[in-house]
Amino acid sequence: MVHLITVEKDQEVLATIGAALAELGVTAGSMTLIGAVQAATVSVMKKDDALTDYLRTYDQPLELSGTGEIWDGKPHVHVTLCAEDFVTGGHLHSATVRDFFVHAYVTPLG
């Protein structure tokens, strides 16, 4: 069974998904995200040192798409962010919805 979690205006994406996962009792699974956010922080690996991440923060309207895993009830998401003048991707640390929404389609394991 696939669950739809909607992140709405002025909500933080990972916190909202995490709260919904707890309410649903989902502790492991996979997810797909699509939508748009106003601000996001992502990390990408350094080219010459896979153990070191670059943390980047963007504050502008961004289209967001990604996939992720749920471990111990917590979402871990890898996203692509697109704006008018760039495309970037990485591990999502935070994102805030403003005038848009994000849909997370969650498939529990088991």
Summary of the structure (lengths in Angstrom):
residues: 110
radius of gyration: 13.7
end to end distance: 10.1
largest distance: 41.5
contacts: 344
relative contact order: 0.37
helix: 11%
strand: 66%
